[in-house]
Amino acid sequence: MYQPVRVPVRKRSCLEPWVIGLITFISLIVLAVCIGLIVHYVRYNTRKPYNYYSTLSFTSDKYYYEFDKEATTNFTEMSQRIESMVKNAFAQSSLRRQFIKSQVIKYSPQESGVVAHMLMIFRFPSTQSPESIKKTIEHVLHEKLQHATGPPKVDPSSVVITNINKTETDNFLKNCCGTRIGTSSGTSERIIGGQAVEQEGEWPWQASLQWDGAHRCGATLINATWLVTAAHCFRNYKDPSRWTASFGVTVNPPKERRRFKRIIVHENYEYPSHEYDIAVVELSRPVTYTNVVRRVCLPDASYKIAPGSQAYVTGFGALKNDGTSVNRLQQVEVRIIDSKTCNEPQVYNNAISPGMLCAGYLQGGKDACQGDSGGPLVSSNSRDIWYLFGIVSWGDECAEPNKPGVYTRVTAFRDWIEAKTGV
């Protein structure tokens, strides 16, 4: 008879209570330290924007009236110089990582010279007070601007800074021409090589012109009561009472809507010619400037936009040749093409006059189309201010090779626009 083999049973080894307590205590300390470090990091490394309104006095070899008008070449050049001085001042200081940008919004005269009015944006840890930041900014500008080289000659002691919130900043910017908010990340929906605009306010000067409620053309807001568009939009549709203009990234629903007061078509426009294809529209009452409805800047008549420059055309037109208009605003990036190239036999064979501007790609693929007529071709300068350089006018079909879009050249009609609208 076999005897069963006994397997010895191991006793479980148990930790002593004091060891368990020690491990728990150490774990709690480690957890507390981790939480403390996280709180400290979030508190001191989470940065938020701080906005300031500032004034700075200066003297110049130019008279005030030479750059008091917004968007002119003189205004832009003077603003670039002052913004560069401010940028360099902070680049040489302890605030070089906190400074984001400055923007001159206007000038005003004073007895001893001129005052530049600027917005400045910084990013600081959320724990810092706007008042203490303000004192640091003033100290930097007072100290560093003493070494700034002109022209213009700035007076560092004249710097005055006021803390403002985002709403106040937006209110200043929405009254400036050529400013916008946001950029589109793009979608799969196409305008002929472009993409749908996702965010309100990306192209805040874009208008939809509607005859009896149906979209027919685009237009561009140049001040609170005036639009600029193409003359051919009104060839068979002349009654202002049947037209409306809407604003926003969708035709329906719009952000704002206005009726027409009057339409002024260029006196020399005659269909079927493409020459003088420009008109201005006076609205029945002014629009309200907001973050999503703003005016574009108009360039000086003497300004030359360089071939190859990046530009954008926007509109509610068709996504293919002979297609129908769309409800959501579309955008497409194009390049300026010099008139000599555009007049070559295989392109437009000398049909491009000095009052016209070509933009697109000779290989085709990206273009405006039917329903985009009258809409804006815009480009920005180094200050990220947007100017209207072209008005969608004509082209052979849409996005075909060697047939880029042809636009009314705004600089060629700058004096006419001013004569009709005062803008």
Residue pairs with C-beta under 8 A, 6 or more apart in sequence:
43 125
43 126
43 127
44 125
44 127
45 125
46 125
46 126
47 98
47 123
47 124
47 125
47 126
48 123
48 124
48 126
49 100
49 121
49 122
49 123
49 166
50 121
50 122
50 123
50 124
50 130
50 133
50 163
51 119
51 120
51 121
51 163
51 164
51 165
51 166
51 168
51 169
52 119
52 120
52 121
52 122
52 134
52 137
52 161
52 162
52 163
52 164
53 117
53 118
53 119
53 120
53 161
53 162
53 164
53 168
53 172
54 102
54 117
54 118
54 119
54 120
54 141
54 159
54 160
54 161
54 162
55 115
55 116
55 117
55 118
55 158
55 159
55 160
56 82
56 86
56 115
56 116
56 118
56 141
56 145
56 154
56 155
56 158
56 159
57 110
57 112
57 113
57 114
57 115
57 116
57 154
57 155
57 158
58 82
58 113
58 114
58 115
58 116
58 150
58 152
58 153
58 154
58 155
59 112
59 113
59 114
59 152
59 153
59 155
60 78
60 113
60 114
60 150
60 151
60 152
60 153
61 151
62 74
62 78
64 107
64 109
64 114
66 74
67 74
67 75
67 77
67 78
67 107
68 75
68 107
68 109
69 75
70 106
70 176
70 177
70 297
71 177
71 178
71 297
71 298
71 299
71 385
71 387
72 300
73 300
73 302
73 303
75 107
76 381
76 383
76 385
78 104
78 107
78 116
78 152
79 103
79 104
79 116
79 383
80 382
80 383
81 150
81 151
81 152
82 104
82 116
82 118
82 152
82 154
83 101
83 102
83 103
83 104
83 118
83 383
85 145
85 148
85 154
86 102
86 118
86 120
86 141
86 145
87 99
87 101
87 102
88 144
88 148
89 140
89 141
89 144
89 145
89 148
90 96
90 98
90 99
90 140
90 144
91 99
92 144
93 140
93 143
93 144
94 140
95 122
95 136
95 137
95 140
98 122
98 123
98 124
99 120
99 122
100 121
100 122
100 123
101 120
101 121
102 118
102 119
102 120
102 121
103 118
103 119
103 173
103 383
104 116
104 117
104 118
105 117
105 118
105 119
105 172
105 173
105 175
105 176
106 117
107 114
107 115
107 116
107 117
108 114
108 115
108 117
109 115
113 155
114 152
115 158
119 169
119 172
119 173
120 137
120 161
121 169
122 133
122 137
124 133
130 163
131 163
133 163
134 161
134 162
134 163
137 161
138 159
138 161
141 156
141 159
141 161
142 156
142 157
142 159
143 156
144 156
145 154
145 156
145 159
146 156
148 154
148 156
164 172
170 291
173 179
174 289
174 290
174 291
174 294
175 289
176 385
177 294
177 295
177 296
177 297
177 298
177 385
178 295
178 296
178 297
178 380
178 385
178 386
178 387
179 294
179 385
179 386
180 201
180 202
180 203
180 204
180 294
180 386
181 199
181 201
181 202
181 204
181 291
181 292
182 199
182 200
182 201
182 202
183 199
183 202
184 195
184 196
184 197
184 198
184 199
184 202
184 331
185 198
186 195
186 198
187 195
187 196
187 198
188 195
189 195
189 196
189 319
189 328
189 330
190 319
190 330
191 315
191 317
191 319
191 326
191 330
191 331
191 332
191 368
191 369
191 372
192 318
192 319
192 320
192 332
192 365
192 366
192 367
192 368
192 369
192 398
192 399
193 332
193 365
193 366
193 367
193 399
194 330
194 331
194 332
194 333
194 366
195 330
195 331
195 332
196 328
196 329
196 330
196 331
197 203
197 249
197 314
197 328
197 329
197 330
197 331
198 249
199 249
200 248
200 249
200 255
200 291
200 292
201 291
201 292
201 294
202 249
202 331
203 249
203 312
203 314
203 329
203 331
203 376
203 378
204 221
204 247
204 290
204 291
204 292
204 293
204 294
205 220
205 221
205 222
205 294
205 295
205 296
205 376
205 378
205 386
205 388
206 218
206 219
206 220
206 221
206 247
206 314
206 315
206 329
206 375
206 376
207 218
207 219
207 220
207 221
207 227
207 245
207 246
207 247
208 215
208 217
208 218
208 219
208 245
208 246
208 247
208 251
208 254
208 316
209 215
209 216
209 217
209 218
209 219
209 227
209 229
209 233
209 243
209 244
209 245
209 281
209 374
210 216
210 243
210 244
210 245
210 246
210 251
211 237
211 242
211 243
212 242
213 244
215 251
215 316
215 325
215 371
216 233
216 237
216 371
217 229
217 230
217 233
217 371
217 373
217 374
217 375
218 229
218 314
218 315
218 316
218 317
218 371
218 372
218 373
218 374
218 375
218 376
218 392
219 227
219 228
219 229
219 245
219 281
219 374
219 375
220 227
220 228
220 229
220 296
220 375
220 376
220 388
220 391
221 227
221 247
221 287
221 293
221 294
221 295
221 296
222 228
222 295
222 296
222 298
222 388
222 417
222 421
222 423
223 295
223 421
223 423
224 286
224 287
224 288
224 289
224 295
225 282
225 283
225 285
225 286
225 287
226 280
226 281
226 282
226 283
226 421
226 423
227 245
227 280
227 281
227 283
228 278
228 279
228 280
228 281
228 388
228 391
228 410
228 417
229 278
229 279
229 280
229 281
229 373
229 374
229 375
229 391
230 277
230 278
230 279
230 373
230 374
230 391
230 392
230 393
230 408
231 265
231 266
231 269
231 276
231 277
231 278
231 279
232 269
232 271
232 274
232 277
232 373
232 393
232 394
233 279
233 373
233 374
234 263
234 265
234 279
235 271
237 243
238 263
240 259
240 260
240 261
240 262
240 263
241 259
241 260
243 259
243 260
243 263
243 281
244 257
244 258
244 259
244 260
245 257
245 258
245 259
245 260
245 281
245 283
246 254
246 255
246 256
246 257
246 258
247 254
247 255
247 256
247 257
247 287
247 292
247 293
248 254
248 255
248 256
248 292
248 293
249 292
249 328
249 329
250 327
250 328
250 329
251 316
251 325
251 327
252 327
255 290
255 292
255 293
256 287
256 288
256 293
258 283
258 284
258 285
258 287
259 283
259 284
260 281
260 282
260 283
260 284
261 282
261 283
261 284
262 281
262 282
263 279
263 280
263 281
263 282
264 279
264 280
264 281
264 282
264 420
265 279
266 276
266 277
266 278
266 279
266 413
266 416
267 276
268 275
268 276
269 275
269 276
269 277
269 278
269 279
270 276
274 351
274 356
274 393
274 394
274 406
275 353
275 355
276 355
276 413
277 391
277 393
277 394
277 408
278 391
278 408
278 413
278 416
278 417
279 374
280 417
280 420
280 421
282 421
287 293
289 295
296 376
296 378
296 386
296 387
296 388
297 385
297 386
297 387
297 388
298 387
298 388
298 410
298 414
298 417
298 423
299 305
299 387
299 388
299 389
299 410
299 411
299 414
300 411
300 414
301 411
301 412
301 414
301 415
302 411
303 387
303 411
304 411
305 311
305 336
305 357
305 379
305 389
305 411
306 336
307 335
307 336
307 337
307 338
307 341
308 335
308 336
309 335
309 336
309 379
310 333
310 335
310 379
311 333
311 334
311 335
311 336
311 359
311 377
311 378
311 379
311 389
311 390
312 331
312 332
312 333
312 334
312 377
312 378
312 379
313 331
313 332
313 334
313 359
313 367
313 368
313 372
313 375
313 376
313 377
313 378
313 390
313 392
313 405
314 329
314 330
314 331
314 332
314 372
314 375
314 376
314 378
315 329
315 330
315 368
315 371
315 372
315 375
315 392
316 325
316 326
316 327
316 328
316 329
316 330
316 371
316 372
317 325
317 326
317 330
317 368
317 369
317 370
317 371
317 372
317 373
317 375
318 324
318 325
318 326
318 369
318 370
318 371
318 372
318 398
319 326
319 330
319 369
320 369
320 398
321 369
321 370
321 397
321 398
321 399
322 370
323 369
323 370
324 371
325 370
325 371
326 371
332 366
332 367
332 368
333 366
334 359
334 360
334 361
334 366
334 367
334 377
334 404
334 405
335 359
335 360
335 361
336 357
336 358
336 359
336 379
336 389
337 358
337 359
337 360
337 362
337 404
338 358
339 352
339 354
339 356
339 357
339 358
341 347
341 358
341 362
342 348
342 352
342 358
342 404
342 406
343 349
343 350
343 351
343 352
346 402
347 358
347 362
347 402
347 403
347 404
348 358
348 396
348 403
348 406
352 358
352 406
354 409
354 412
355 408
355 409
355 412
355 413
356 393
356 406
356 407
356 408
356 409
357 377
357 389
357 390
357 406
357 407
357 408
357 409
358 404
358 405
358 406
358 407
359 377
359 390
359 404
359 405
359 407
360 366
360 367
360 399
360 404
360 405
361 404
362 401
362 402
362 404
363 401
364 399
364 400
364 401
364 402
364 403
365 399
366 399
367 395
367 398
367 399
367 400
367 404
367 405
368 375
368 392
368 395
368 398
368 405
369 398
369 399
370 398
372 392
373 392
373 393
374 391
374 392
375 391
375 392
376 388
376 390
376 391
376 392
377 388
377 389
377 390
377 391
377 392
377 405
377 407
378 386
378 387
378 388
378 389
379 386
379 387
379 389
380 386
380 387
381 387
388 410
389 407
389 409
389 410
389 411
390 407
390 408
390 409
390 410
391 407
391 408
391 410
392 405
392 407
393 406
393 407
393 408
394 406
395 403
395 404
395 405
395 406
396 403
397 403
410 417
417 423
